[in-house]
Amino acid sequence: MRVLLLVAVASLLVLTSCTVPGGTEEVVLDLLLTDDTLYAPGYTDDQFNLIEIGMTESEVLRRLGPPIDEPYHPQLEGQDWDEGMRWTRSAHDSHYKVRVVIFRAGRVAEKFAEFYVD
């Protein structure tokens, strides 16, 4: 019976992680910790999953809507300043799901989806 339960839980994690931008780690942390995520109006994980490297800023905004706050400029180690936009933040400075897109020269250079643990 335990083996069947473990197989069922593992299968559920694998299936769920295929549609969650942060993958299996995010699914597990979401089960264990309190999620304090605020999302930008119009944001969906399905649309975030469709964002690809090289897309223009306007293509991203059409898919995700406006970001949750003003663009910010994270400096990634060893790189020039980039423009980033985020569609999530923590409501109370706690654990939350990160959804960030980094642009370089007006095009998607990177995207981040993870469960931030504070």
N, C-alpha and C positions, 0 to 999 in steps of 0.2 A: 504494500500500500504506500509506504514512504517513497519507494522508487517511482511509482506512478505519479505521486504528487510532485516530486522533484522534476520529473520529465515535463509535467504540465506547466510548472512555474518557469522552467527554462525555455520551453516553447513560447510561452506568453511573452517573456522578456525579449526573445529574438524577434518575434513578430512585431511587437510594439516598437522596438528600437529601430526598425526599418523606416518608420514614419516620423520618429522624433528626431529633430535635428541634432540633438546632443548625444544620440545613440544610447546604448545599453547603460553606460555609466550614469547618464541623466535619469533614466527610468528608475534605476536602483536608488539613487540619491533622493529622487522625488518621493519614493515610498518610505524612506527612512527619516527624512527631514521635513520641516515645515517649509513650504514654498511660499515666498513673499513677493512673487513676480507681479509687476504691473506691466501691461502690454499697451502699445500704441493703438489707438482706434483703427480698426481695419486690418491689423496684423493677423496672419495665420501661419502656423508652422508649414502647412502645405505649400503656401506661396514662398516662404523662406527657403524651402527645399529646392525650389526651382531657380533660385538665384545662382548664377554661374560666373566664374572668373571671366572678365572681359566685358560684361554687360555695362551699359552706360548708367549713369546716375538716374537719368529719367526713366529708363526701363525698370530699375529697381523700385523707384518711387511709385510707378504705375502698379507694380505687383504688391508692394507692402504698404503703400500709403505713406504719409509723412512720419518721420521718426518721432519717438516719444519726447525728445528734447532737441535743442539746437545741435548742429554738428559739432563734434569735438575733434581735437587733433592729438591723437595718441602718437607718441614717438616710439617706434619699434627699434629695438637695439640694432645699431649698425645701419639704420636706414634714415632717409630724409623724413621730414614731417609729412604725414598723410592726413587725409580727411576721413574721419569715421562718422558713421551714423548708427544709432542704436534704437532698437524697437522695444526694448525692455529695460526695466530698472527695478531696484528693490523699493518696496513701499516703506519699509522701516529699517533700512540699513542692515539687512539680514540675508539669508540664503535666497538666491533667485536664479532664474534661467536667463543666461546671457544670449542675446541675439544682436550681433554687431556685424556691419559690413564696412570694410576699409576700402577707400577709393584712392587711386593714384592716377593723376592726370585725367580725372573724370570717369574712370572705369574701375570696376570691381577688381581689386588686387587680392583680397582675402575676405573670408567670412568666418565668424566665430559663433559656435553654438555649444554652450556648456552649462553645467550647473555650478554656479559660484557658491562656495561654502565660506561663510564668514565666521 
